[in-house]
Amino acid sequence: MADFAQQRPGKRPTGGVSRRGRSSQPVRLLILLGGLGMGIALLMGLAVLVGWFGPQIEMARYQSQRASEQKGCQQNLGRIARALQAYHDTCGSFPPAVT
């Protein structure tokens, strides 16, 4: 070390960890913990939004499914009506109500 001190007069020999490296480690840790905290806060906010809007989304999905089922029923009734009309056109009367 004496040789190193002679090469840099008036300077202390640098060995091991510098002050800058030691002080930046807690800062890095705080930044990491802050980032993790923000990530957790965002996930919690997302969970709250899903909790609020989940029932409305489910209700809209149910109403959409019900509307598509009703549309299918209306289409089936239209097919039955056209079939009855075709029977009437062919035979001159509607089919008997009870067979």
Buried (B, 14 or more C-beta within 10 A) or exposed (E): EEEEEEEEEEEEEEEEEEEEEEEEEEEEEEEEEEEEEEEEEEEEEEEEEEEEEEEEEEEEEEEEEEEEEEEEEEEEEEEEEEEEEEEEEEEEEEEEEEE
